[in-house]
């Protein structure tokens, strides 16, 4: 089982809305744990998740380390930096969501994101709206 944090836009109480209200956004699920793709492909991973400030900070840190670290220590320092990014990647996503106005609402344990969303909607059916539910033809 994996642990997922559920993030909702601020002000989200339920899916009930007036006819002219904007369509509510779907919850964002962020997995807890080490992010191997962030470890292996840091800059593309940061950009893919729209972590612009973190990407700029990462580029600046890499350039600073390239200028200050002796050549024989460059590989261990680079691996340490990659490990730190992989270990904290999901926390960076949570912080960015918080900056954008999303709030951490729930914690769900499930094997994958689909089951986590299903468990969330089972516990909080008021969060379901037509954009989240898929109809399967019989």
Secondary structure as UniProt FT lines:
FT   STRAND          2..9
FT   TURN            10..11
FT   TURN            19..20
FT   STRAND          28..31
FT   HELIX           36..40
FT   HELIX           42..48
FT   TURN            49..50
FT   HELIX           52..68
FT   HELIX           71..73
FT   HELIX           74..99
FT   TURN            100..101
FT   STRAND          102..110
FT   HELIX           113..123
FT   HELIX           125..127
FT   TURN            130..132
//
